Amino acid sequence: MMREIKNPNKIVWSEELAKLKALPPREKLGYIWMYFKIPIIIILFLLGFGTFLTVRVCTNIPDNWLSLTFANTMARAGTGSEIWTDFTDFAGYDLKQKKVEFNAESYFDYLQNQARGNAYYNAFVTLADAGELDAIVMGTDSLAALGQSGRLFDLNDEACAALRERYADRLVWYTPDADAENTEPIAVGIDVSDSLLVTKYRVYSSDCALGVAAHSKNIKEVGDFLRFIFQEG
């Protein structure tokens, strides 16, 4: 006949509760802390971490000063590259507070069948719709076409007033289809073909333009990047 072997380390809750009830009120807290401090610490940590995540989600605390994609380039221009280092030095952001993210590994062209089935375009859509992308740079014609997707700011929007005024002579437009409700040309980008992106960093070899992602909350920082590549100080 097999005999059950008791685990000496196993807590028998009924026995512990009986011991606790027998103690004077003053000694109960000390007993609880002595024997249950590890579970208590774990529970407090989980509650604190859960509260942190809840506040973070509800208040939408941003992770980035700026998140920018350079599409359709073979240049080394991602986070940590020369252009990233020079820009973060120029901008003077506290990178311990928030990040600057550059991505140079995205390849799609809305001119080609509206980029249907392209995984990079799908990733762009996900980031843009979630407000996790602030700007994208690509060839001028490609950017104008991308404006048709509705995922770039109309630069006539009041949120972009400062950019529109500063770069009024560089605006890139697209014309909606004839059957659209509004057929007037819409400004969706800023021509950056003669900027440091071409002349110094060789991210692009010729014409290129920058568009502001439609749900960006960091338009001021997009302006900082434009000042940097145009050496405006």
C-alpha positions in Angstrom: 0.0 0.0 0.0 1.5 3.3 -1.1 1.8 6.1 1.6 1.4 9.7 0.7 4.6 11.7 1.3 3.9 15.2 2.5 5.9 18.0 1.1 7.4 19.9 4.1 7.5 23.1 2.1 3.8 23.0 1.1 1.6 25.6 2.8 -1.5 24.1 4.3 -3.8 27.2 4.2 -6.3 25.9 6.7 -3.5 25.5 9.3 -2.0 28.9 8.5 -5.4 30.6 8.9 -6.0 28.8 12.2 -2.6 30.0 13.5 -3.4 33.5 12.3 -6.7 33.6 14.1 -5.1 32.6 17.3 -2.6 35.4 17.3 -3.2 38.8 19.0 -4.1 41.6 16.5 -0.7 43.3 17.0 1.2 40.2 15.9 -0.9 39.3 12.9 0.7 41.8 10.5 4.2 40.6 11.5 3.2 36.9 10.9 1.7 37.7 7.5 4.8 39.6 6.4 7.2 36.9 7.7 5.5 34.0 5.9 3.8 35.7 2.9 6.1 38.6 1.9 7.2 37.1 -1.4 3.6 36.5 -2.7 2.7 40.0 -1.4 5.7 41.6 -3.2 4.7 39.7 -6.4 1.1 40.9 -6.2 2.1 44.5 -5.5 4.5 44.4 -8.5 1.8 43.0 -10.8 -0.7 45.6 -9.6 1.8 48.4 -10.1 2.9 47.2 -13.5 -0.8 46.8 -14.6 -1.6 50.3 -13.4 1.4 51.6 -15.4 0.3 49.9 -18.6 -3.3 51.1 -18.1 -2.2 54.7 -17.6 0.2 54.4 -20.6 -2.6 53.1 -22.9 -5.2 55.5 -21.7 -3.0 58.6 -21.9 -1.3 57.5 -25.1 2.2 58.5 -23.8 4.3 58.8 -26.9 7.5 56.7 -27.3 9.1 58.7 -30.1 10.1 62.2 -30.7 10.0 61.3 -34.4 9.4 58.1 -36.4 10.3 58.5 -40.1 10.6 56.0 -43.0 12.8 56.4 -46.0 11.1 54.2 -48.6 12.7 52.7 -51.7 16.4 53.3 -50.9 19.4 51.1 -50.5 21.2 53.7 -48.4 22.2 53.1 -44.8 19.8 55.6 -43.2 18.1 53.8 -40.4 18.4 54.3 -36.6 22.0 54.6 -35.6 23.2 55.7 -39.1 25.2 58.9 -39.9 22.1 60.9 -40.8 20.3 59.7 -37.7 23.3 60.7 -35.5 23.6 64.1 -37.2 19.9 64.8 -36.9 19.6 63.9 -33.2 22.6 66.1 -32.5 21.0 68.9 -34.4 17.6 68.5 -32.7 19.0 68.1 -29.2 16.2 65.8 -28.1 16.6 63.9 -24.8 16.8 60.3 -26.1 16.4 58.9 -22.6 12.9 60.5 -22.6 11.8 59.4 -26.0 13.3 57.9 -29.2 14.0 58.9 -32.7 13.3 56.0 -35.1 14.5 56.0 -38.8 13.6 53.1 -41.0 15.3 52.6 -44.4 14.0 49.1 -45.2 10.6 49.7 -46.8 10.0 49.1 -50.5 6.7 49.8 -52.2 5.3 52.1 -54.9 1.6 53.2 -54.8 1.9 53.8 -58.6 2.1 50.0 -59.1 -1.4 48.8 -58.7 -1.8 50.8 -55.5 0.8 48.6 -53.8 -1.8 45.8 -53.4 -0.3 42.7 -51.8 2.9 44.4 -50.8 3.9 43.5 -47.3 5.9 46.8 -46.8 2.9 48.8 -47.8 0.7 46.9 -45.4 3.3 47.6 -42.6 3.2 51.3 -43.6 -0.6 51.3 -43.4 -0.6 49.7 -40.0 1.9 52.2 -38.6 0.2 55.2 -40.2 -3.3 54.2 -39.0 -2.0 53.6 -35.5 -0.3 57.0 -35.3 3.1 55.3 -34.9 4.6 56.9 -38.0 5.2 60.6 -38.4 6.6 61.0 -42.0 7.7 59.1 -45.1 10.1 60.0 -47.8 10.1 58.5 -51.3 10.2 59.6 -55.0 8.1 62.7 -55.7 5.7 61.0 -58.1 5.3 58.0 -55.8 4.6 60.2 -52.8 2.0 62.2 -54.8 0.3 58.9 -55.7 0.5 57.7 -52.1 -1.6 60.7 -51.1 -4.5 59.1 -52.8 -4.5 56.4 -50.0 -5.7 59.0 -47.5 -2.8 58.2 -45.2 -0.9 61.5 -45.7 -1.9 64.8 -44.1 -3.6 67.3 -46.4 -1.1 70.1 -45.8 -4.0 72.6 -46.0 -5.0 71.2 -42.6 -4.6 73.7 -39.8 -2.2 71.3 -38.0 0.2 71.7 -40.9 -0.1 75.5 -41.2 3.5 76.2 -40.2 4.9 73.7 -42.7 2.6 74.9 -45.5 3.6 78.5 -44.9 7.4 77.8 -44.6 7.6 75.5 -47.7 4.8 76.9 -49.8 7.1 76.9 -52.9 7.9 73.2 -52.4 4.5 71.6 -52.1 3.8 68.4 -53.9 0.2 67.8 -55.0 -2.1 65.1 -56.3 -5.3 65.5 -58.2 -8.3 63.4 -57.0 -10.2 61.3 -59.6 -12.8 63.1 -61.7 -15.7 61.3 -59.9 -14.4 62.4 -56.4 -16.5 64.8 -54.4 -13.6 67.3 -54.4 -11.5 67.4 -57.5 -9.2 70.3 -56.5 -5.5 69.3 -56.2 -4.5 68.4 -52.6 -1.0 69.2 -51.2 0.3 66.0 -49.6 4.1 66.5 -49.6 7.1 68.7 -49.6 9.8 68.5 -52.3 13.2 67.7 -50.7 15.1 66.9 -53.8 17.8 69.6 -53.2 18.2 68.8 -49.5 21.0 66.9 -47.6 19.1 63.7 -48.3 20.5 64.0 -51.9 23.5 66.2 -51.6 25.3 64.8 -48.5 23.8 61.6 -47.3 22.9 60.1 -50.7 19.7 58.5 -49.4 18.2 59.4 -52.8 20.0 60.1 -56.1 17.4 62.5 -57.5 13.9 63.8 -56.9 12.2 62.9 -53.6 9.5 64.3 -51.3 8.4 64.1 -47.7 4.8 63.4 -46.6 3.4 63.8 -43.1 1.6 60.7 -41.9 -2.1 61.5 -41.4 -2.3 60.6 -37.7 1.1 62.0 -36.7 1.2 63.8 -33.4 4.7 65.0 -33.9 4.3 67.5 -36.7 6.6 70.0 -35.0 9.4 67.4 -34.9 8.8 66.7 -38.7 9.5 70.4 -39.0 12.7 70.0 -37.1 13.8 67.3 -39.6 13.0 69.5 -42.5 15.0 72.4 -41.0 17.9 69.9 -40.6 18.0 68.6 -44.1 17.6 72.2 -45.5 20.3 73.5 -43.1 17.9 76.2 -41.8 19.3 76.2 -38.3 
